[in-house]
């Protein structure tokens, strides 16, 4: 919380100054504020104009600025005081080491201290780099054109404002930060003799720490925020602190940074609008069947299991990028599981319950509704982990109801899983269990959102911190971020089993997972499988997904898409974005597969649809969800998806 309230705290300090001091400070800011564009050379500076000799317009500006600084400080002070009172009511939620990084950091630092020669070389290198920076700064001050000593990585949006380059002061601030942060992160990543996961935890924490202390996150060192404050005469800071107070209140005393305009989106009205019916429901899901958009459909229907950690409408955000609408336009009968947002009454639901009441019951209903004895299936992310486990369970029982299985960004082998691995050590899990016990046996949706946001802090935390609080702007309406914030709660039994058995023990990949007294072996799964991965996925890395693809015992088609965990999957052909890679072989490693892969511009959906058609049987008359064996319960998107955490 301290890092995120730095800017408000500085505003609070302004309030304590007397009026005259405030005016003088404001005048200095006016003089120091960087211009929006490079300024023309000016004559020698005149002696500073006394406050009493300022024009009436200048005095009005300073009075307005002083008033707004005071208002901003009061707003921030009140919000922080209210949050402190709320936190005091639940002291168990205050932790000095919420990421449990201290033991890992001690291990890494101890290893560094045992290698003094390496540390001395690293320090000498940092000093040399700073000497270069000071020399180039001096040469630039003398009018010489110089190349930067260090530049932001490609795609780093924190330093997009022109003044980070054009203003010498902010350019030095930026380069100083980059030198130091790169040095700290490199120092940790180069440590040898440390257990890999321990090192990875410290690397993650160090990156989070250096991201937090970026100069762009502070008013005094952010040229765009300073310029906005001066041009608005402090109104931007007032709006920013109002946003800050509203986000603290919305988070119940914890800062829940707004990422979009949540009032702009209504489920069933402008997101999740594909027409259809809820034809079945039980404790943990509603089964949706969507209206056909062709006169004929393929005989074998498609049943999609999204992650229960999110809501299904990632597949149906807007009309133009809706995977559900696109699939119906391709002649597929589409069913989708809409998972419940569980409350304390479902806290004891297990992974086995989700297998039985989820995949087993949903496939039975879909087959009966379509009048067939087989279905094609999709498992997205964690839904794919459940689907793969169920396929192995079905294989052991010789149950052949699933004709084919497709996996979107789903892992079965967690040996090289993404950064979520660092949240699965036993100390972390014990804290997580305590939090769930305190909440009646469920993990809040906000807690899940915080974890995923931490994986991409610059994009999902600090960019909004700057926009909302330092710049005083409202976040833009964005349906994907609305969905991203609409997290579901997690039942304790299910969630801890998943984290311990899959991330912790990698039991499924090792053939050591048992469900319903059945030991699972993915090599027994002979069902045709299509595996989609994404090149830049940070949650289910392509290398991890590829390891899982190698475990199945039947024919496997592996595809890699451009972009990440969401955009790599949800990429409608009409958008003509990104690319995908295909290779009919499945060699030992992803690197070998990539070397022989063919790159194709655009979406991977058509490639998958061609594969799926071959598994979907003949064409039959289109199926009306309202006229099947199961009478409709309600219209899509149903009621389960509308339950907020």
C-alpha positions as CSV (number, residue, x, y, z in Angstrom):
1,X,0.0,0.0,0.0
2,X,2.9,2.4,0.8
3,X,4.1,2.5,-2.8
4,X,0.6,3.1,-4.2
5,X,-0.1,6.0,-1.9
6,X,3.2,7.9,-2.5
7,X,1.7,10.5,-4.7
8,X,-1.2,11.3,-2.3
9,X,1.2,11.5,0.6
10,X,3.2,14.2,-1.2
11,X,0.0,16.2,-1.9
12,X,-0.7,15.9,1.9
13,X,2.6,17.6,2.6
14,X,1.7,20.6,0.5
15,X,-1.4,21.2,2.6
16,X,0.7,21.7,5.8
17,X,2.6,24.7,4.2
18,X,1.4,28.2,4.7
19,X,-0.1,30.1,1.8
20,X,3.0,32.1,0.9
21,X,5.2,29.0,0.9
22,X,2.7,27.2,-1.3
23,X,2.6,30.1,-3.8
24,X,6.4,30.2,-3.9
25,X,6.6,26.4,-4.4
26,X,4.0,26.6,-7.1
27,X,5.9,29.3,-8.9
28,X,9.0,27.1,-8.9
29,X,7.0,24.3,-10.4
30,X,5.8,26.6,-13.1
31,X,9.3,27.5,-13.9
32,X,10.6,23.9,-13.8
33,X,7.7,22.2,-15.6
34,X,8.9,20.8,-18.9
35,X,7.4,22.3,-22.1
36,X,5.0,20.2,-24.2
37,X,7.3,20.9,-27.2
38,X,11.0,21.9,-27.4
39,X,11.1,25.6,-26.6
40,X,13.0,28.1,-28.7
41,X,16.2,29.6,-27.1
42,X,15.3,32.4,-24.6
43,X,17.2,35.5,-23.5
44,X,19.0,35.5,-20.2
45,X,16.7,34.9,-17.3
46,X,15.4,38.0,-15.4
47,X,15.5,38.1,-11.6
48,X,12.6,36.2,-10.1
49,X,9.5,38.2,-9.9
50,X,8.3,38.8,-6.3
51,X,5.0,37.3,-5.4
52,X,3.5,40.7,-4.7
53,X,4.4,41.9,-8.3
54,X,2.7,39.0,-10.1
55,X,-0.1,39.9,-12.5
56,X,-3.7,39.3,-11.4
57,X,-3.9,36.3,-13.9
58,X,-0.8,34.8,-12.3
59,X,-2.1,35.3,-8.8
60,X,-5.4,33.7,-9.8
61,X,-3.6,30.8,-11.2
62,X,-1.5,30.3,-8.1
63,X,-4.5,30.7,-5.8
64,X,-6.4,28.1,-7.8
65,X,-3.4,25.8,-7.8
66,X,-3.0,26.2,-4.0
67,X,-6.7,25.6,-3.4
68,X,-6.7,22.4,-5.5
69,X,-3.5,21.1,-3.9
70,X,-5.2,21.5,-0.6
71,X,-8.4,19.8,-1.8
72,X,-6.4,16.9,-3.2
73,X,-4.5,16.5,0.0
74,X,-7.7,16.5,2.1
75,X,-9.3,13.9,-0.2
76,X,-6.2,11.7,0.0
77,X,-5.9,12.1,3.8
78,X,-9.5,11.2,4.3
79,X,-9.3,8.2,2.1
80,X,-6.1,6.9,3.7
81,X,-7.5,7.4,7.2
82,X,-10.7,5.5,6.3
83,X,-8.7,2.7,4.8
84,X,-6.4,2.5,7.9
85,X,-9.5,2.1,10.1
86,X,-10.8,-0.7,7.9
87,X,-7.5,-2.5,8.0
88,X,-7.3,-2.1,11.7
89,X,-10.5,-4.1,12.0
90,X,-8.8,-7.0,10.3
91,X,-5.1,-7.0,11.4
92,X,-4.7,-10.5,10.1
93,X,-4.8,-9.1,6.6
94,X,-1.7,-7.0,7.2
95,X,1.5,-8.9,6.4
96,X,5.0,-7.8,6.4
97,X,6.0,-10.3,3.7
98,X,2.9,-11.2,1.6
99,X,4.9,-12.8,-1.1
100,X,7.0,-14.9,1.3
101,X,10.1,-13.8,-0.5
102,X,12.2,-13.2,2.6
103,X,13.7,-16.7,2.9
104,X,14.3,-16.8,-0.8
105,X,15.9,-13.4,-0.8
106,X,18.1,-14.4,2.1
107,X,19.3,-17.4,0.2
108,X,20.1,-15.4,-2.9
109,X,21.8,-12.6,-1.0
110,X,23.8,-15.1,1.0
111,X,25.0,-16.7,-2.3
112,X,26.0,-13.2,-3.6
113,X,28.0,-12.5,-0.4
114,X,29.8,-15.7,-0.9
115,X,31.0,-14.6,-4.3
116,X,32.6,-11.2,-3.5
117,X,34.6,-11.1,-6.7
118,X,31.3,-11.3,-8.7
119,X,29.8,-8.6,-6.6
120,X,32.8,-6.3,-6.9
121,X,32.7,-6.7,-10.7
122,X,29.0,-6.0,-10.8
123,X,29.5,-2.8,-8.7
124,X,32.3,-1.7,-10.9
125,X,30.2,-2.2,-14.0
126,X,27.4,-0.1,-12.5
127,X,29.8,2.7,-11.6
128,X,31.3,2.6,-15.1
129,X,27.8,2.9,-16.6
130,X,27.0,5.9,-14.4
131,X,30.2,7.5,-15.5
132,X,29.2,7.1,-19.1
133,X,25.8,8.6,-18.3
134,X,27.3,11.7,-16.5
135,X,29.7,12.2,-19.4
136,X,26.9,12.0,-22.1
137,X,24.8,14.4,-20.0
138,X,27.6,16.9,-19.8
139,X,28.2,16.6,-23.5
140,X,24.5,17.1,-24.2
141,X,24.5,20.2,-22.0
142,X,27.3,21.5,-24.1
143,X,25.1,21.2,-27.2
144,X,26.5,18.0,-28.6
145,X,24.2,15.3,-30.0
146,X,24.7,12.0,-28.0
147,X,23.3,8.5,-28.0
148,X,21.7,7.3,-24.8
149,X,23.6,5.0,-22.5
150,X,20.6,2.9,-22.0
151,X,17.1,2.8,-23.6
152,X,13.8,1.3,-22.5
153,X,12.9,-2.1,-23.8
154,X,10.8,-2.3,-26.9
155,X,7.1,-2.0,-25.9
156,X,7.9,-0.2,-22.6
157,X,5.1,2.4,-22.6
158,X,6.1,4.1,-19.3
159,X,8.5,6.5,-21.1
160,X,6.4,7.3,-24.2
161,X,6.1,11.0,-23.4
162,X,8.5,13.1,-25.6
163,X,10.0,14.9,-22.6
164,X,11.6,11.6,-21.4
165,X,13.9,12.2,-24.4
166,X,13.7,15.9,-25.2
167,X,14.1,17.3,-21.7
168,X,17.7,16.6,-20.4
169,X,16.6,16.4,-16.8
170,X,14.0,13.8,-17.3
171,X,16.2,11.9,-19.8
172,X,18.9,11.6,-17.0
173,X,16.2,10.5,-14.5
174,X,15.0,7.9,-16.9
175,X,18.4,6.5,-17.8
176,X,19.5,6.5,-14.1
177,X,16.5,4.4,-13.3
178,X,17.0,2.0,-16.1
179,X,20.7,1.5,-15.3
180,X,19.9,0.8,-11.6
181,X,16.9,-1.5,-12.3
182,X,18.6,-3.4,-15.0
183,X,21.6,-3.9,-12.7
184,X,19.5,-5.1,-9.8
185,X,17.5,-7.5,-11.9
186,X,20.7,-8.8,-13.7
187,X,22.5,-9.2,-10.4
188,X,19.8,-11.6,-9.2
189,X,19.4,-13.5,-12.5
190,X,23.1,-14.2,-12.7
191,X,23.4,-15.8,-9.3
192,X,24.5,-19.4,-9.4
193,X,24.0,-22.3,-7.0
194,X,20.5,-21.3,-6.0
195,X,17.5,-23.7,-6.2
196,X,15.7,-22.6,-9.5
197,X,12.3,-21.9,-8.0
198,X,13.9,-19.9,-5.1
199,X,15.8,-17.8,-7.6
200,X,12.7,-17.4,-9.8
201,X,10.7,-16.1,-6.7
202,X,13.4,-13.5,-6.0
203,X,13.6,-12.5,-9.7
204,X,9.9,-11.9,-9.7
205,X,10.0,-9.9,-6.5
206,X,12.9,-7.8,-7.7
207,X,11.1,-7.0,-11.0
208,X,8.0,-6.1,-9.1
209,X,10.1,-3.8,-6.8
210,X,12.0,-2.1,-9.6
211,X,8.7,-1.6,-11.5
212,X,7.1,0.1,-8.5
213,X,10.0,2.6,-8.1
214,X,9.9,3.7,-11.7
215,X,10.1,7.6,-11.9
216,X,6.9,7.5,-14.1
217,X,5.0,6.4,-11.0
218,X,5.7,9.6,-9.0
219,X,4.3,13.1,-9.7
220,X,7.5,14.9,-9.1
221,X,9.4,12.9,-11.8
222,X,6.6,12.3,-14.3
223,X,6.7,15.1,-17.0
224,X,3.3,14.3,-18.4
225,X,1.6,14.4,-14.9
226,X,3.4,17.6,-14.0
227,X,2.3,19.2,-17.2
228,X,-1.3,18.1,-16.7
229,X,-1.3,19.5,-13.1
230,X,0.0,22.9,-14.3
231,X,-2.3,23.1,-17.3
232,X,-5.4,22.2,-15.2
233,X,-4.3,24.4,-12.3
234,X,-4.3,21.3,-10.0
235,X,-7.7,20.0,-11.1
236,X,-6.1,16.8,-12.3
237,X,-4.8,16.1,-8.8
238,X,-8.2,16.7,-7.3
239,X,-9.8,14.3,-9.8
240,X,-6.9,11.8,-9.2
241,X,-7.4,11.8,-5.4
242,X,-11.2,11.4,-5.9
243,X,-10.5,8.4,-8.1
244,X,-8.1,7.1,-5.4
245,X,-10.7,7.5,-2.7
246,X,-13.3,5.8,-4.8
247,X,-11.0,2.8,-5.5
248,X,-10.1,2.5,-1.8
249,X,-13.8,2.4,-0.9
250,X,-14.7,0.0,-3.7
251,X,-11.9,-2.3,-2.4
252,X,-13.2,-2.2,1.2
253,X,-10.0,-0.5,2.4
254,X,-7.7,-2.1,0.0
255,X,-6.7,-0.3,-3.2
256,X,-8.7,-1.8,-6.1
257,X,-7.4,0.1,-9.1
258,X,-10.1,0.7,-11.7
259,X,-9.0,-0.6,-15.1
260,X,-12.1,0.4,-17.1
261,X,-15.5,2.1,-16.8
262,X,-17.4,-0.7,-15.2
263,X,-20.8,1.0,-15.7
264,X,-20.4,0.9,-19.4
265,X,-20.8,-2.9,-19.7
266,X,-23.9,-5.0,-19.0
267,X,-23.8,-8.7,-19.3
268,X,-26.4,-9.8,-21.8
269,X,-26.8,-6.3,-23.2
270,X,-23.4,-5.3,-24.7
271,X,-21.2,-8.3,-23.8
272,X,-22.3,-12.0,-23.8
273,X,-25.0,-11.3,-26.3
274,X,-24.9,-14.4,-28.5
275,X,-28.5,-15.8,-28.6
276,X,-29.2,-19.1,-27.0
277,X,-30.8,-20.9,-24.1
278,X,-29.8,-22.4,-20.8
279,X,-31.0,-26.0,-21.1
280,X,-29.6,-27.5,-17.9
281,X,-28.1,-26.5,-14.6
282,X,-26.8,-28.1,-11.4
283,X,-24.9,-26.8,-8.4
284,X,-21.7,-25.9,-10.3
285,X,-22.7,-25.0,-13.9
286,X,-25.4,-23.9,-16.3
287,X,-25.2,-25.5,-19.8
288,X,-25.9,-23.1,-22.6
289,X,-26.8,-24.1,-26.1
290,X,-26.5,-21.3,-28.7
291,X,-28.8,-20.6,-31.7
292,X,-27.6,-21.9,-35.0
293,X,-26.8,-19.4,-37.8
294,X,-26.8,-21.9,-40.7
295,X,-29.5,-24.1,-42.0
296,X,-27.4,-27.2,-41.6
297,X,-24.9,-28.1,-38.8
298,X,-22.4,-30.9,-38.3
299,X,-23.8,-33.9,-36.6
300,X,-21.4,-34.0,-33.6
301,X,-21.8,-30.9,-31.4
302,X,-19.0,-28.9,-29.7
303,X,-19.0,-28.5,-26.0
304,X,-16.7,-25.8,-24.5
305,X,-15.4,-25.8,-20.9
306,X,-13.9,-22.4,-20.1
307,X,-11.8,-21.8,-16.9
308,X,-14.0,-21.7,-13.8
309,X,-11.6,-19.0,-12.5
310,X,-13.1,-16.6,-15.0
311,X,-16.5,-16.3,-16.7
312,X,-17.3,-17.8,-20.1
313,X,-18.0,-14.6,-22.0
314,X,-14.4,-14.1,-22.9
315,X,-15.7,-16.2,-25.8
316,X,-18.4,-13.7,-26.5
317,X,-17.3,-10.1,-25.8
318,X,-18.3,-8.3,-28.9
319,X,-20.2,-9.4,-32.0
320,X,-17.1,-9.0,-34.2
321,X,-14.7,-11.0,-32.0
322,X,-17.1,-13.6,-30.5
323,X,-15.8,-17.1,-30.9
324,X,-19.2,-18.5,-30.1
325,X,-20.8,-16.6,-33.0
326,X,-18.0,-17.5,-35.4
327,X,-18.3,-21.2,-34.5
328,X,-22.1,-21.2,-35.1
329,X,-21.5,-19.4,-38.5
330,X,-19.2,-22.4,-39.4
331,X,-22.0,-24.9,-39.0
332,X,-21.2,-26.2,-35.5
333,X,-23.8,-26.8,-32.7
334,X,-22.2,-25.0,-29.7
335,X,-22.7,-25.7,-26.1
336,X,-20.8,-23.8,-23.4
337,X,-20.4,-24.5,-19.6
338,X,-21.1,-21.4,-17.5
339,X,-19.6,-22.1,-14.2
340,X,-21.2,-21.0,-10.9
341,X,-19.6,-18.2,-8.9
342,X,-19.4,-20.3,-5.7
343,X,-20.3,-19.0,-2.3
344,X,-19.6,-20.6,1.2
345,X,-22.2,-23.3,0.6
346,X,-20.0,-24.7,-2.1
347,X,-16.7,-24.4,-0.2
348,X,-16.3,-28.2,0.0
349,X,-16.7,-28.8,-3.7
350,X,-13.7,-30.8,-5.0
351,X,-11.9,-31.3,-8.3
352,X,-13.7,-34.7,-8.5
353,X,-17.0,-32.9,-8.2
354,X,-16.1,-30.6,-11.0
355,X,-15.2,-33.6,-13.1
356,X,-18.5,-35.5,-12.3
357,X,-21.0,-32.6,-12.2
358,X,-19.1,-30.6,-14.8
359,X,-17.7,-32.7,-17.6
360,X,-19.5,-35.9,-17.1
361,X,-23.0,-34.4,-16.6
362,X,-22.5,-31.7,-19.3
363,X,-21.4,-34.2,-21.9
364,X,-24.4,-36.4,-21.1
365,X,-26.9,-33.6,-21.5
366,X,-25.3,-32.2,-24.7
367,X,-25.4,-35.7,-26.3
368,X,-29.0,-36.2,-25.3
369,X,-30.0,-32.7,-26.5
370,X,-28.3,-33.2,-29.9
371,X,-29.4,-36.9,-30.2
372,X,-25.9,-38.3,-30.6
373,X,-23.6,-40.6,-28.7
374,X,-20.4,-38.4,-28.9
375,X,-19.3,-34.8,-28.5
376,X,-16.3,-32.8,-29.4
377,X,-14.9,-30.8,-26.5
378,X,-12.8,-27.8,-25.8
379,X,-10.9,-27.0,-22.5
380,X,-9.6,-23.4,-22.0
381,X,-6.8,-22.8,-19.5
382,X,-7.7,-24.5,-16.2
383,X,-10.8,-25.9,-17.9
384,X,-8.3,-27.8,-20.2
385,X,-6.5,-29.2,-17.2
386,X,-9.8,-30.6,-15.9
387,X,-10.7,-31.9,-19.4
388,X,-7.4,-33.7,-19.8
389,X,-7.8,-35.3,-16.3
390,X,-11.3,-36.4,-17.2
391,X,-10.1,-37.8,-20.5
392,X,-7.6,-40.0,-18.6
393,X,-10.4,-41.0,-16.2
394,X,-12.6,-41.9,-19.1
395,X,-9.8,-43.9,-20.8
396,X,-9.4,-46.0,-17.7
397,X,-13.1,-46.8,-17.8
398,X,-13.2,-47.3,-21.6
399,X,-15.7,-44.4,-21.9
400,X,-15.5,-43.1,-25.5
401,X,-18.1,-40.4,-25.5
402,X,-15.6,-37.6,-26.3
403,X,-14.8,-37.8,-30.0
404,X,-12.1,-35.1,-30.0
405,X,-10.5,-32.7,-27.5
406,X,-9.1,-29.2,-28.2
407,X,-7.1,-27.3,-25.6
408,X,-6.7,-23.5,-25.5
409,X,-3.7,-22.3,-23.5
410,X,-4.0,-25.3,-21.2
411,X,-1.3,-27.1,-19.2
412,X,-1.1,-30.8,-18.3
413,X,2.6,-30.8,-17.4
414,X,3.5,-28.0,-14.9
415,X,7.3,-28.6,-14.7
416,X,7.8,-25.4,-16.7
417,X,4.6,-23.6,-15.9
418,X,4.4,-19.8,-15.8
419,X,5.0,-17.3,-13.1
420,X,2.1,-18.6,-11.1
421,X,4.5,-21.3,-9.9
422,X,6.0,-18.7,-7.5
423,X,2.6,-18.5,-5.7
424,X,2.5,-22.2,-4.9
425,X,5.1,-22.8,-2.2
426,X,3.7,-24.2,1.0
427,X,4.1,-21.0,3.0
428,X,2.0,-19.2,0.4
429,X,-0.6,-21.9,0.4
430,X,-1.0,-21.9,4.2
431,X,-1.6,-18.1,4.1
432,X,-4.1,-18.7,1.2
433,X,-5.9,-21.4,3.3
434,X,-6.1,-19.0,6.2
435,X,-7.6,-16.3,4.0
436,X,-10.2,-18.7,2.7
437,X,-11.1,-20.0,6.1
438,X,-11.6,-16.4,7.3
439,X,-14.0,-15.9,4.3
440,X,-16.0,-19.0,5.0
441,X,-14.1,-21.4,2.8
442,X,-13.8,-19.4,-0.5
443,X,-11.2,-17.2,-2.1
444,X,-12.4,-13.8,-3.1
445,X,-12.5,-12.8,-6.7
446,X,-10.5,-9.7,-5.8
447,X,-7.7,-11.9,-4.5
448,X,-7.6,-13.8,-7.7
449,X,-7.5,-10.5,-9.7
450,X,-4.7,-9.1,-7.6
451,X,-2.6,-12.2,-8.3
452,X,-3.1,-12.1,-12.1
453,X,-2.5,-8.3,-12.1
454,X,0.8,-8.8,-10.3
455,X,2.0,-11.0,-13.2
456,X,1.8,-8.0,-15.5
457,X,2.2,-5.1,-13.1
458,X,3.3,-2.4,-15.5
459,X,0.3,-3.0,-17.8
460,X,-2.4,-3.9,-15.2
461,X,-1.3,-1.9,-12.2
462,X,1.1,1.0,-12.7
463,X,-0.3,2.3,-16.0
464,X,-3.7,2.7,-14.4
465,X,-2.1,4.2,-11.2
466,X,-0.5,6.9,-13.3
467,X,-3.6,7.5,-15.5
468,X,-6.2,7.5,-12.7
469,X,-4.3,9.2,-9.9
470,X,-1.4,11.2,-11.2
471,X,-3.2,12.4,-14.4
472,X,-6.7,12.4,-12.9
473,X,-8.2,10.7,-15.9
474,X,-11.0,8.1,-16.1
475,X,-10.0,4.7,-17.5
476,X,-11.3,4.1,-20.9
477,X,-14.2,1.6,-21.6
478,X,-12.6,-1.7,-22.5
479,X,-14.7,-4.9,-22.6
480,X,-11.7,-7.2,-22.1
481,X,-10.6,-5.4,-18.9
482,X,-14.2,-5.5,-17.7
483,X,-14.2,-9.3,-18.1
484,X,-10.7,-9.4,-16.5
485,X,-12.1,-7.7,-13.4
486,X,-15.2,-10.0,-13.2
487,X,-13.4,-12.8,-11.4
488,X,-15.2,-15.6,-9.6
489,X,-14.6,-16.9,-6.1
490,X,-12.8,-20.3,-5.6
491,X,-14.0,-23.1,-3.3
492,X,-11.3,-24.0,-0.8
493,X,-11.1,-27.7,-1.4
494,X,-11.0,-27.4,-5.2
495,X,-8.5,-24.6,-5.3
496,X,-6.0,-26.0,-2.9
497,X,-6.1,-29.4,-4.6
498,X,-5.4,-27.8,-7.9
499,X,-2.5,-25.7,-6.7
500,X,-0.9,-28.5,-4.7
501,X,-1.5,-31.5,-7.1
502,X,-0.8,-29.8,-10.4
503,X,1.5,-26.8,-9.7
504,X,3.1,-28.3,-6.6
505,X,3.5,-32.0,-7.4
506,X,2.9,-32.1,-11.2
507,X,1.0,-35.3,-10.4
508,X,-0.9,-35.6,-13.7
509,X,2.2,-35.4,-15.8
510,X,3.9,-37.9,-13.6
511,X,1.0,-40.4,-13.7
512,X,0.5,-40.0,-9.9
513,X,-2.9,-38.3,-9.9
514,X,-5.9,-40.3,-8.6
515,X,-9.5,-39.3,-9.1
516,X,-12.4,-41.4,-7.9
517,X,-9.9,-44.1,-7.0
518,X,-8.7,-44.2,-10.6
519,X,-5.0,-43.6,-11.3
520,X,-4.7,-41.4,-14.3
521,X,-2.3,-41.8,-17.2
522,X,-2.5,-39.4,-20.2
523,X,-0.7,-41.9,-22.4
524,X,-3.9,-44.0,-22.2
525,X,-5.8,-41.2,-23.9
526,X,-6.1,-42.1,-27.6
527,X,-8.7,-39.4,-28.4
528,X,-7.5,-37.0,-31.3
529,X,-6.2,-33.8,-29.7
530,X,-5.7,-30.3,-31.0
531,X,-3.4,-28.2,-28.8
532,X,-3.3,-24.4,-29.1
533,X,-0.5,-22.4,-27.4
534,X,0.5,-18.7,-27.6
535,X,4.0,-17.5,-28.2
536,X,3.9,-14.7,-25.5
537,X,1.7,-16.5,-23.0
538,X,2.9,-15.7,-19.4
539,X,0.3,-17.9,-17.7
540,X,0.6,-21.1,-19.8
541,X,3.9,-20.7,-21.6
542,X,4.2,-22.4,-25.0
543,X,7.0,-24.6,-23.8
544,X,4.9,-25.9,-20.9
545,X,1.9,-26.5,-23.2
546,X,4.1,-28.4,-25.6
547,X,5.3,-30.7,-22.8
548,X,1.7,-31.5,-22.1
549,X,0.9,-32.2,-25.7
550,X,3.6,-34.8,-25.7
551,X,1.9,-36.8,-22.9
552,X,-1.2,-37.9,-24.9
553,X,-1.2,-41.4,-26.4
554,X,-3.2,-40.6,-29.5
555,X,-2.8,-38.2,-32.5
556,X,-1.9,-34.7,-31.5
557,X,-1.9,-31.5,-33.6
558,X,0.0,-28.6,-32.1
559,X,-0.4,-25.0,-33.1
560,X,1.3,-21.8,-31.8
561,X,-0.4,-18.4,-32.1
562,X,1.0,-15.0,-31.8
563,X,0.4,-12.8,-28.8
564,X,-0.6,-14.0,-25.3
565,X,-2.9,-15.9,-23.0
566,X,-6.1,-14.0,-24.1
567,X,-5.4,-12.2,-27.4
568,X,-3.6,-15.3,-28.7
569,X,-6.8,-17.3,-28.3
570,X,-9.5,-14.7,-29.0
571,X,-8.3,-13.5,-32.4
572,X,-11.2,-13.5,-34.9
573,X,-10.2,-13.9,-38.5
574,X,-11.9,-10.7,-39.5
575,X,-9.4,-8.7,-37.4
576,X,-6.4,-9.9,-39.5
577,X,-4.1,-9.7,-36.6
578,X,-1.0,-11.6,-35.4
579,X,0.0,-14.9,-37.0
580,X,0.2,-18.6,-36.2
581,X,2.6,-21.4,-36.7
582,X,1.8,-25.0,-37.8
583,X,3.8,-28.2,-38.0
584,X,2.4,-31.7,-38.5
585,X,5.3,-33.3,-36.7
586,X,5.7,-33.4,-32.9
587,X,9.5,-33.6,-32.2
588,X,11.1,-33.8,-28.8
589,X,11.2,-30.1,-28.0
590,X,9.3,-26.9,-28.8
591,X,12.5,-25.4,-30.3
592,X,12.7,-28.3,-32.8
593,X,9.0,-27.9,-33.6
594,X,9.4,-24.2,-34.1
595,X,12.3,-24.7,-36.5
596,X,10.2,-26.8,-38.8
597,X,7.0,-24.8,-38.4
598,X,5.3,-22.7,-41.1
599,X,4.2,-19.2,-40.3
600,X,0.8,-18.0,-41.6
601,X,-0.6,-14.5,-41.1
602,X,-3.8,-14.0,-39.2
603,X,-6.0,-16.1,-36.9
604,X,-5.5,-19.8,-36.2
605,X,-9.2,-20.4,-36.0
606,X,-9.7,-21.5,-39.7
607,X,-6.9,-24.0,-39.3
608,X,-8.6,-25.4,-36.2
609,X,-12.1,-25.4,-37.8
610,X,-10.8,-27.5,-40.7
611,X,-9.4,-30.0,-38.2
612,X,-12.6,-29.9,-36.3
613,X,-14.9,-30.5,-39.3
614,X,-13.1,-33.7,-40.0
615,X,-14.1,-34.9,-36.5
616,X,-17.7,-33.6,-36.6
617,X,-19.6,-36.0,-38.9
618,X,-22.1,-35.3,-41.6
619,X,-24.4,-32.3,-42.0
620,X,-27.9,-32.4,-40.4
621,X,-30.7,-29.9,-40.0
622,X,-29.8,-27.1,-37.6
623,X,-30.9,-27.6,-34.0
624,X,-33.1,-25.1,-32.2
625,X,-32.2,-25.0,-28.5
626,X,-35.9,-24.3,-27.6
627,X,-37.0,-27.6,-29.2
628,X,-34.6,-30.2,-27.8
629,X,-35.1,-32.9,-25.1
630,X,-34.3,-30.4,-22.4
631,X,-36.8,-27.5,-22.2
632,X,-35.1,-24.1,-21.8
633,X,-34.6,-22.7,-18.3
634,X,-33.9,-19.1,-19.4
635,X,-32.2,-17.2,-22.2
636,X,-28.5,-17.0,-22.6
637,X,-26.2,-15.9,-21.1
638,X,-28.1,-17.2,-18.0
639,X,-28.1,-16.2,-14.4
640,X,-24.9,-17.8,-13.1
641,X,-22.7,-15.5,-15.1
642,X,-24.3,-12.4,-13.7
643,X,-23.4,-13.2,-10.0
644,X,-20.8,-10.8,-8.9
645,X,-18.0,-11.6,-6.4
